[in-house]
Amino acid sequence: MSAIPSIMLKLGTKAPNFNLPSVNGGNLTLNYTKNSKAFVVMFICNHCPYVQHIENELVSLTKEYIQQGIAFIAISSNNVEEYPDDSPEKMAKKNYPFPYLYDESQEVAKAYKAACTPDFFVFDENSELAYRGQFDDSRPGNDKAVTGTDLREALDHILEGKEVSKDQAPSVGCNIKWKAGNEPEYFK
């Protein structure tokens, strides 16, 4: 299990659009977030121990903030030929309280400069990147409680109309499992 940090996309970047299939049927675009106070695009997958480590708290946090007008979208961009546990059929079994999309071409991961799972991107009501980085500083084996502190703080600041601190720590997790020859330049 090697730890890869986030690339840390430039704050203020406009959210790249996408049109991806949901494991619950149909396709979803960024338009899904149009009536939200802010939205979170997160790159996750089923098999990653870093995602599994935060999964229960992530579900709890999303349920809490969805009630406050924050939209959440999860995207898996992994190569399912090499990692079949991340296939759309297995993704559908998660039954998350947010849409779980499959990025087969891996182009959406590239557009967001996603590097690892989990990788979080918080956009404000203007679709501008306000936060990118870690859920919190808990990692498998470090004995720190999983709280979602960093993501919570960013979302609370947005909901309160405050500026999100620019002092942001990268997420750390398993690298996105790129298809052969599809690794983006930023990841090499």
Beta strands, then each sheet from edge to edge (+ up, - down):
strand 1: 4-5
strand 2: 19-21
strand 3: 27-29
strand 4: 38-43
strand 5: 70-76
strand 6: 100-102
strand 7: 116-117
strand 8: 119-123
strand 9: 129-133
strand 10: 172-175
sheet 1: 1+ 10- 7+
sheet 2: 2+ 3-
sheet 3: 6+ 5+ 4+ 8- 9+
end
